[in-house]
Amino acid sequence: MAVYTHLGAEQLAALIAEFDVGQLVSAKGIAEGVSNSNWLIETSGRDGAGARFILTMYEFRIEIEDLPFFLSLLDFLAAHGCPVPRTIHDRQGQLYRRLGDKAVALIEFLPGVSVSEPTAGQAHAVGRALAQLHLAAAGFDQARANGMGTAEWQRLADECTPAGLASIDADFAALVAQQLPELIANWPLHLPSSVIHADLFPDNVLMLGETVTGLIDFYFACTDITAYDVAVTHAAWCFDASGRQFDAAVSAALLAGYEELRPLSDEERAALPLLARGAAMRFALSRAYDWMNTPADALVMRKDPLAFARRLRFYADPANAAVFARA
């Protein structure tokens, strides 16, 4: 989440009036994230009791033609019991509206907070919620290719250039040059696939205590290797923010929570070290690109690519493959 495009009060009020949610009371820009402009919207509500929503304007890395997939997926998962926000359809029943050359959508607001230092109990709940998502999504009748797959990793590496990566850290370019060709050559395309979230970081999960109240920000969701989603979530949850400290208890709890609902096959388990290296590479490279290209005047916090370069080094160490072994 972020704010790249600034909308005036009149524009926002007119936009909200296109939805049957009451009159606009307030709008506050949300600074976290890197891909969309987002506002916390408060309205008078249909019954005058007040209501909250998230308004999203799609800026980059998201094609407008993909929005029916993303937004219909939210509605489908919510209808099948997953803790996912519904899309608020406008007065004509549309999933999103156009504002100039951009698209905007209004999303249900869910209670809860994002944790910054997850406990094992919270990680266990997130693992279960991810498995619930994968099982529910089996009935979703739409598919979407992963736009942040291995071909995109190579493109981002080329765009950043070895010199650009080295300007972030002297060893970064060498790490990418060493790891990326091997990952692309050995990527396990034969593993089971499903609709996946592909970005389930702690800031995309809302919690109250050890209860998951919301899985949000599905704008990288796609059809890809199911166990890769487990690896992405593992990389996102099992380290401190800098990527220097690995939490073995959180790791074990996350995997145990997942397998309570969807046990991983032996083949999926064996592939997790490679999939986790891929997850770390994906975010190291996308963060590096954003680090170099985020507009100076954007209300957005750049994220450190080295936090995932460190994760990549951890997963690339054969001694650490044991974190994915069955207990």
C-alpha positions as CSV (number, residue, x, y, z in Angstrom):
1,M,0.0,0.0,0.0
2,A,1.1,3.6,-0.7
3,V,-0.1,6.9,-2.2
4,Y,1.3,7.8,-5.6
5,T,-1.7,9.7,-6.9
6,H,-3.3,12.5,-4.9
7,L,-7.1,12.9,-5.1
8,G,-8.8,16.0,-3.9
9,A,-11.8,15.9,-1.4
10,E,-14.3,16.6,-4.2
11,Q,-12.9,13.8,-6.4
12,L,-13.0,11.3,-3.5
13,A,-16.6,12.4,-2.5
14,A,-17.8,12.0,-6.1
15,L,-16.1,8.6,-6.4
16,I,-17.6,7.2,-3.1
17,A,-21.0,8.4,-4.2
18,E,-20.9,5.8,-6.9
19,F,-21.2,3.2,-4.2
20,D,-24.1,2.6,-1.9
21,V,-22.1,3.1,1.2
22,G,-23.3,6.5,2.4
23,Q,-21.5,9.9,2.2
24,L,-17.7,10.3,2.5
25,V,-16.7,11.4,6.0
26,S,-12.9,11.2,5.8
27,A,-10.1,9.7,3.7
28,K,-6.6,9.1,4.9
29,G,-3.7,8.0,2.7
30,I,-1.9,4.8,3.7
31,A,1.9,4.8,3.4
32,E,2.9,1.1,3.6
33,G,3.7,-0.9,0.5
34,V,4.9,-0.1,-3.0
35,S,2.5,-0.9,-5.8
36,N,-0.9,0.9,-5.3
37,S,-2.3,4.1,-3.9
38,N,-4.6,3.3,-0.9
39,W,-6.8,5.3,1.4
40,L,-8.7,4.4,4.5
41,I,-12.2,5.6,3.8
42,E,-14.8,6.5,6.4
43,T,-18.4,7.0,5.3
44,S,-21.7,7.7,7.0
45,G,-22.8,4.2,6.1
46,R,-26.0,3.0,4.5
47,D,-27.8,3.2,7.9
48,G,-26.1,6.3,9.2
49,A,-24.0,4.2,11.7
50,G,-20.7,4.8,9.9
51,A,-18.6,2.4,8.0
52,R,-15.0,1.9,6.9
53,F,-13.5,0.7,3.6
54,I,-10.2,0.6,1.8
55,L,-10.0,2.5,-1.5
56,T,-7.3,1.2,-3.9
57,M,-6.0,2.9,-7.1
58,Y,-3.9,0.5,-9.2
59,E,-0.7,2.1,-10.2
60,F,1.9,-0.4,-11.5
61,R,2.7,-4.1,-11.7
62,I,-1.1,-4.6,-12.0
63,E,-2.9,-4.7,-15.3
64,I,-6.5,-3.5,-15.4
65,E,-7.5,-6.6,-17.3
66,D,-6.4,-8.7,-14.3
67,L,-8.8,-6.9,-11.9
68,P,-11.7,-9.2,-12.5
69,F,-9.5,-12.1,-11.4
70,F,-8.3,-10.4,-8.2
71,L,-11.6,-8.9,-7.2
72,S,-13.7,-12.0,-8.0
73,L,-11.2,-14.1,-6.1
74,L,-11.8,-12.0,-3.0
75,D,-15.6,-12.5,-3.3
76,F,-15.2,-16.2,-3.9
77,L,-12.9,-16.8,-0.9
78,A,-15.0,-14.7,1.4
79,A,-18.1,-16.7,0.3
80,H,-16.3,-19.9,1.2
81,G,-15.4,-19.0,4.7
82,C,-11.9,-17.5,4.3
83,P,-11.0,-14.4,6.3
84,V,-10.8,-12.3,3.2
85,P,-12.4,-8.8,2.5
86,R,-15.2,-8.6,0.0
87,T,-15.2,-6.3,-3.0
88,I,-17.8,-3.5,-2.7
89,H,-19.6,-3.4,-6.0
90,D,-20.7,0.0,-7.3
91,R,-24.3,0.9,-7.9
92,Q,-24.2,-0.7,-11.4
93,G,-22.8,-3.9,-9.9
94,Q,-19.3,-3.3,-11.3
95,L,-16.2,-4.7,-9.4
96,Y,-14.2,-1.5,-10.1
97,R,-14.4,1.9,-11.7
98,R,-12.2,3.9,-14.0
99,L,-10.7,7.2,-13.0
100,G,-9.0,8.6,-16.0
101,D,-6.5,6.0,-17.2
102,K,-6.5,4.2,-13.9
103,A,-8.8,1.8,-12.1
104,V,-10.1,2.0,-8.5
105,A,-11.9,-0.5,-6.3
106,L,-13.6,-0.2,-2.9
107,I,-12.8,-3.1,-0.5
108,E,-14.4,-4.2,2.8
109,F,-12.5,-3.1,5.9
110,L,-11.6,-5.9,8.3
111,P,-10.7,-5.5,12.0
112,G,-7.3,-6.5,13.3
113,V,-3.7,-5.4,13.3
114,S,-0.6,-6.6,11.5
115,V,2.1,-8.0,13.7
116,S,5.7,-7.0,13.4
117,E,7.2,-9.8,15.7
118,P,5.0,-12.8,15.2
119,T,4.8,-15.5,17.9
120,A,4.7,-19.2,17.2
121,G,1.0,-19.2,17.9
122,Q,0.3,-16.5,15.4
123,A,2.5,-18.3,12.8
124,H,0.5,-21.5,13.4
125,A,-2.8,-19.6,12.8
126,V,-1.4,-18.1,9.6
127,G,-0.2,-21.5,8.3
128,R,-3.8,-22.8,8.8
129,A,-5.3,-19.8,7.1
130,L,-3.0,-20.2,4.1
131,A,-4.0,-23.9,3.8
132,Q,-7.6,-22.9,4.1
133,L,-7.1,-20.5,1.2
134,H,-5.5,-23.1,-1.0
135,L,-8.2,-25.6,-0.4
136,A,-11.1,-23.1,-0.9
137,A,-9.5,-21.7,-4.1
138,A,-9.6,-25.2,-5.7
139,G,-13.2,-24.3,-6.7
140,F,-12.3,-21.0,-8.2
141,D,-12.9,-21.1,-12.0
142,Q,-10.4,-18.4,-13.1
143,A,-6.7,-18.6,-13.6
144,R,-3.9,-16.1,-13.9
145,A,-0.2,-16.6,-14.8
146,N,2.3,-15.4,-12.2
147,G,3.6,-12.1,-13.5
148,M,6.4,-12.3,-10.9
149,G,7.8,-15.6,-11.9
150,T,11.2,-16.7,-13.0
151,A,11.2,-14.7,-16.3
152,E,10.4,-11.6,-14.3
153,W,13.2,-12.2,-11.9
154,Q,15.6,-12.3,-14.9
155,R,14.1,-9.1,-16.3
156,L,14.4,-7.3,-13.0
157,A,18.0,-8.4,-12.6
158,D,18.8,-7.1,-16.1
159,E,17.0,-3.8,-15.4
160,C,18.8,-3.3,-12.2
161,T,22.2,-4.3,-13.8
162,P,25.1,-5.8,-11.9
163,A,26.5,-2.3,-11.2
164,G,23.1,-1.1,-9.8
165,L,22.9,-4.1,-7.5
166,A,26.5,-3.6,-6.4
167,S,25.6,0.1,-5.6
168,I,23.2,-1.3,-3.0
169,D,25.7,-3.7,-1.6
170,A,29.0,-4.9,-3.0
171,D,28.1,-8.6,-2.7
172,F,24.6,-8.3,-3.9
173,A,25.4,-8.5,-7.6
174,A,27.6,-11.6,-7.1
175,L,24.8,-13.3,-5.1
176,V,22.3,-12.8,-7.8
177,A,24.7,-13.9,-10.5
178,Q,25.4,-17.1,-8.6
179,Q,21.9,-18.0,-7.6
180,L,19.6,-16.8,-10.3
181,P,20.7,-19.1,-13.2
182,E,20.5,-22.2,-11.0
183,L,17.1,-21.3,-9.7
184,I,15.7,-20.8,-13.3
185,A,17.3,-24.0,-14.5
186,N,16.0,-26.1,-11.7
187,W,12.6,-24.6,-11.0
188,P,10.2,-27.5,-10.2
189,L,7.3,-26.9,-12.6
190,H,5.9,-30.4,-12.1
191,L,4.7,-29.7,-8.5
192,P,0.9,-29.3,-7.7
193,S,-0.4,-25.9,-8.5
194,S,-3.4,-23.8,-7.3
195,V,-4.4,-20.2,-6.9
196,I,-1.9,-18.7,-4.5
197,H,-1.6,-15.4,-2.6
198,A,2.1,-15.0,-3.5
199,D,2.7,-12.1,-1.1
200,L,1.5,-13.2,2.4
201,F,3.7,-11.0,4.5
202,P,2.8,-10.0,8.1
203,D,1.5,-6.7,6.8
204,N,-0.9,-8.5,4.6
205,V,-2.4,-10.4,7.5
206,L,-4.7,-8.9,10.1
207,M,-4.8,-10.6,13.6
208,L,-6.5,-10.2,16.9
209,G,-4.3,-12.1,19.3
210,E,-3.7,-15.5,17.7
211,T,-6.8,-15.3,15.5
212,V,-6.4,-14.4,11.8
213,T,-9.1,-11.8,11.0
214,G,-8.1,-10.9,7.5
215,L,-5.9,-11.9,4.6
216,I,-5.5,-8.9,2.4
217,D,-3.7,-7.4,-0.6
218,F,-4.3,-10.2,-3.2
219,Y,-2.8,-8.2,-6.1
220,F,0.0,-10.7,-6.8
221,A,-2.4,-13.7,-6.6
222,C,-2.0,-16.1,-9.4
223,T,-2.0,-19.8,-10.4
224,D,1.3,-21.3,-9.5
225,I,3.1,-23.9,-7.4
226,T,1.1,-24.3,-4.2
227,A,4.2,-25.1,-2.1
228,Y,5.8,-21.9,-3.5
229,D,3.2,-20.0,-1.6
230,V,4.2,-21.8,1.6
231,A,7.9,-20.9,0.8
232,V,7.0,-17.2,0.3
233,T,5.1,-17.1,3.6
234,H,8.0,-18.9,5.3
235,A,10.5,-16.3,4.1
236,A,8.2,-13.5,5.1
237,W,7.3,-14.7,8.6
238,C,10.3,-16.6,10.0
239,F,13.0,-13.9,10.1
240,D,13.4,-10.5,11.8
241,A,12.8,-7.5,9.6
242,S,16.5,-7.3,8.6
243,G,16.7,-10.9,7.6
244,R,19.6,-11.6,10.0
245,Q,17.7,-13.6,12.6
246,F,15.8,-16.8,11.8
247,D,13.1,-18.0,14.3
248,A,13.0,-21.8,14.3
249,A,9.9,-21.9,16.5
250,V,7.9,-19.7,14.2
251,S,9.1,-21.8,11.2
252,A,8.0,-25.1,12.8
253,A,4.6,-23.6,13.9
254,L,3.9,-22.1,10.5
255,L,4.5,-25.4,8.7
256,A,2.6,-27.4,11.4
257,G,-0.4,-25.1,11.1
258,Y,-0.4,-25.4,7.3
259,E,-0.3,-29.2,7.4
260,E,-3.1,-29.5,9.9
261,L,-5.4,-28.7,6.9
262,R,-3.3,-29.5,3.8
263,P,-0.4,-32.0,4.4
264,L,2.5,-31.4,2.0
265,S,3.7,-34.4,0.0
266,D,7.2,-35.7,0.4
267,E,8.0,-34.2,-3.0
268,E,6.7,-30.7,-2.0
269,R,8.7,-30.9,1.3
270,A,11.9,-31.8,-0.6
271,A,11.4,-28.9,-2.9
272,L,10.9,-26.3,-0.2
273,P,14.6,-25.3,0.2
274,L,14.7,-24.5,-3.5
275,L,11.3,-22.8,-3.5
276,A,12.4,-20.6,-0.5
277,R,15.5,-19.6,-2.4
278,G,13.3,-18.5,-5.2
279,A,10.9,-16.6,-2.9
280,A,13.9,-14.7,-1.4
281,M,15.3,-14.0,-4.9
282,R,11.9,-12.7,-6.1
283,F,11.6,-10.2,-3.3
284,A,15.3,-9.2,-3.2
285,L,15.1,-8.3,-6.9
286,S,11.7,-6.5,-6.8
287,R,12.8,-4.5,-3.8
288,A,16.1,-3.6,-5.5
289,Y,14.1,-2.4,-8.6
290,D,11.8,-0.3,-6.4
291,W,14.7,1.0,-4.4
292,M,16.2,2.4,-7.6
293,N,12.9,3.6,-9.2
294,T,10.5,4.8,-6.5
295,P,9.5,8.5,-7.2
296,A,11.1,10.9,-4.7
297,D,7.7,12.5,-4.0
298,A,5.7,9.3,-3.5
299,L,4.2,8.8,0.0
300,V,5.8,5.4,0.2
301,M,8.4,3.6,2.3
302,R,11.1,1.9,0.3
303,K,11.9,-1.6,1.5
304,D,15.4,-2.9,2.0
305,P,16.4,-5.5,-0.7
306,L,19.2,-6.8,1.5
307,A,16.8,-8.2,4.0
308,F,15.9,-10.7,1.4
309,A,19.4,-11.1,0.1
310,R,20.2,-12.3,3.6
311,R,17.3,-14.8,3.5
312,L,18.6,-16.0,0.2
313,R,22.0,-16.7,1.7
314,F,20.3,-18.6,4.6
315,Y,18.2,-20.8,2.3
316,A,21.2,-21.4,0.0
317,D,23.2,-22.9,2.8
318,P,22.7,-26.7,2.6
319,A,22.9,-26.9,6.4
320,N,19.7,-24.9,6.7
321,A,17.6,-27.3,4.5
322,A,16.8,-29.1,7.8
323,V,14.3,-26.4,8.7
324,F,11.9,-27.9,6.2
325,A,12.4,-31.5,7.3
326,R,9.5,-33.3,8.9
327,A,9.6,-33.3,12.7
